[in-house]
Amino acid sequence: MANKDKVQGEGDYEAARRFRKRSEDYVANNDVEKAALRAAPETSQEAEAMKAAEAAGMKRAKGEDPALRPRSAPRVEPSTSGNGSRK
């Protein structure tokens, strides 16, 4: 295989490296806070359009990425047996 680092279908390692490097370069060489303020909606109509676009994207989402939330204690489901005791 000529280029075994490139995996199509599961991902393109070279593209991932380029994206990561460019993202790191941008953060290191730009004022991210100012960029975020410039990207903020300027009008209430623009804010509503952004919320609608986010909602449309969320409809297709499989769920929230668990890596974005801090881990908490595992949730214990209530018993469905009805007697409330364990044997």
C-alpha positions as CSV (number, residue, x, y, z in Angstrom):
1,M,0.0,0.0,0.0
2,A,1.5,3.3,-1.1
3,N,0.2,5.5,1.8
4,K,-0.9,3.4,4.8
5,D,-1.4,6.5,7.0
6,K,-4.4,7.5,5.0
7,V,-7.6,5.6,6.0
8,Q,-10.7,6.4,4.0
9,G,-14.1,5.5,5.4
10,E,-12.9,5.5,9.1
11,G,-11.0,8.7,8.8
12,D,-8.2,10.5,7.1
13,Y,-5.2,10.7,9.5
14,E,-3.4,13.3,7.4
15,A,-6.5,15.5,7.3
16,A,-6.9,15.1,11.1
17,R,-3.3,16.2,11.6
18,R,-3.8,19.2,9.4
19,F,-7.0,20.2,11.2
20,R,-5.4,19.8,14.6
21,K,-2.3,21.8,13.6
22,R,-4.3,24.6,12.0
23,S,-6.6,24.8,15.1
24,E,-3.7,24.9,17.4
25,D,-2.0,27.6,15.3
26,Y,-5.2,29.7,15.2
27,V,-5.6,29.5,19.0
28,A,-1.9,30.4,19.6
29,N,-1.9,33.3,17.1
30,N,-5.3,34.9,17.5
31,D,-7.5,36.5,20.1
32,V,-10.1,33.8,20.4
33,E,-12.2,35.9,22.8
34,K,-12.5,38.7,20.2
35,A,-13.3,36.2,17.5
36,A,-16.1,34.9,19.6
37,L,-17.5,38.4,20.2
38,R,-17.3,39.1,16.5
39,A,-19.2,35.9,15.8
40,A,-22.0,36.8,18.3
41,P,-25.4,37.7,16.8
42,E,-25.9,41.4,16.2
43,T,-29.7,41.4,16.2
44,S,-32.5,39.5,17.8
45,Q,-33.5,38.1,14.4
46,E,-29.9,36.8,13.9
47,A,-30.0,35.2,17.3
48,E,-33.3,33.5,16.6
49,A,-31.9,32.2,13.3
50,M,-28.9,30.8,15.1
51,K,-31.1,29.1,17.6
52,A,-33.3,27.7,14.9
53,A,-30.2,26.4,13.1
54,E,-28.9,24.8,16.3
55,A,-32.3,23.1,16.9
56,A,-32.3,21.8,13.4
57,G,-28.9,20.3,13.9
58,M,-29.8,18.8,17.3
59,K,-32.8,17.0,15.7
60,R,-30.3,14.9,13.7
61,A,-27.9,14.4,16.6
62,K,-27.6,11.0,18.3
63,G,-27.2,12.7,21.6
64,E,-24.8,14.8,23.6
65,D,-21.2,13.8,23.5
66,P,-20.4,12.3,26.9
67,A,-16.9,13.8,26.7
68,L,-18.4,17.2,27.1
69,R,-20.0,16.5,30.5
70,P,-18.1,15.8,33.7
71,R,-18.5,12.3,34.9
72,S,-20.9,11.8,37.8
73,A,-21.9,8.8,39.9
74,P,-23.7,6.1,37.9
75,R,-27.4,6.5,37.9
76,V,-29.2,3.7,39.7
77,E,-32.6,2.8,38.1
78,P,-35.4,2.1,40.5
79,S,-36.6,-1.4,40.8
80,T,-39.5,-2.5,38.7
81,S,-40.2,-5.7,40.6
82,G,-42.6,-3.9,43.0
83,N,-41.5,-5.4,46.2
84,G,-38.6,-3.0,46.9
85,S,-36.3,-5.7,48.4
86,R,-33.2,-7.4,47.0
87,K,-32.5,-11.0,47.4
